[in-house]
Amino acid sequence: MADMRVAQCCFRRYRLELARRIEGVSPSVRGHPAPATHREGVFVTVRDGSGWEGHGEIAPLPGLHREGLKEVFDALPGLRQAVMGTDWAQDESALFEQSDAVLGAMPPSVRCGVEMALLDLSGNCAVDGEVAVCGLVPAGADVCEEAVRLAREGYRAVKVKLGRRDMTDEIEAIQRIREAVWANPPTGSPHGGASLRLDANRAWRLEQAVEFARQIGPDGIEYIEEPVADPSDQRAFFQQTGIPIGLDETLV
């Protein structure tokens, strides 16, 4: 993994009014904690020679950090020089070791903000420019025809919504879709056809979901999202069918 050379390091101060003041965190002139009405800090942006960016934030919290904004601003000139004068590792562990050596004398909030920006830059540099997405069969479409079209366009996974029609009709539709997309494999597919991601949106009771899964079988099914109305039945569904479960609204 190649090192990162920071070509630019920029700082931008901000001051934001809080929607609700925080009691007892800001020192007052009498030495007693006073309510905080604003949040202040510095945004950090690092940029490599290829234009990739990473972003971080230096925001010491009054009453928690020993340093304040004055100490942060005093550190910025030397910080820019240190960041731009180092070939930073993209490996996380190695980067932290470098940070110990290069930024170890900096205030903790300053070091945190710079490490945040460098890790963000590292992650952005690692992106290959493509994000994998699945094809979605829209409501009201001829599901089989649309799934085949998506498979031919190169999608390696096709998502189909369930629980909107009679279950018998949906079982037949999934069986036809599976046969069709496996007969029209996308380029580079390891198993010869697009996999199916099914989404029931909690439409079924446990016994209905299990019956559906047993009727269609597991072949080519990557997972069924939210198959049961009661989230407590998810374990039982998997134990009885062996088909993986995807979660969506259960996590909210």
C-alpha positions, 0 to 999 in steps of 0.5 A: 500500500503506497504512502500518502503525500499531503500536498495541501493542508488547510484550516478554517475556523468556525463558530456556531450558535447552539440550538440549546445552551449547555450548562456549566461547561464554559469558564466565566470571569469569576472562575465558575462554570458558565453555560455554553451558547456557541461551539467553536473549532477548526475544520482541517482539510488535507489534499494529496497531489491527485486531488483526493481530500480528507476532512477532520475537525479540531474542537476542544470542549471547554471544561473537558480539554485542557487546551482551548482555541488559543493553544489550537491556533498557536499549534497550526503553523507547525502543524501544517509543516509537520503534516505536509513534510511526512509521507503518511502510511495508508495502513491504519496501525502504521499511520498511528505510529507515525502520528505518535512520532510527528504529532505526539507533542500536539494538544490532544484535540489537534492530533485528533482532528489531523488523524481524522483528516488523514484517515479520511484521506486514506479511505478516499484514496482506497476507493476504486471509483466504483460503488457496487449497487443492486438493480431494483425491479420497480413496482408495477413492472413486469418483474420477470422482464425487468429482472432479465433486463437488469441482469443483461445490463450487468447487475450481479444482484437484483432486488424484488419487493414482496408482500404486495400480491397473492403469495402463490403469484409471488412464488411463481414470479420469483421462480420465473425470475430466477430461471430467467436471470440465471439464463442471462448471466452478467459478465464476470458473475462467479455463479453464472447469474445474478443473485436475488435480494428479496424484500418483504417489508414485514408483510408476513407472519412467521408461518407464511414467511417460512412457507414462502421460503420453502416453496422458492428454495434457497438457490440464488437467494442472497437474502430476504429483507424483513421477512416477518412482521414480528422481529422476534420471529427472525431467528426462528425464520432463519433456523427453519429455512436457512435463508439469510435475513436482511434488516432495515426498519428493524434497526430504526 
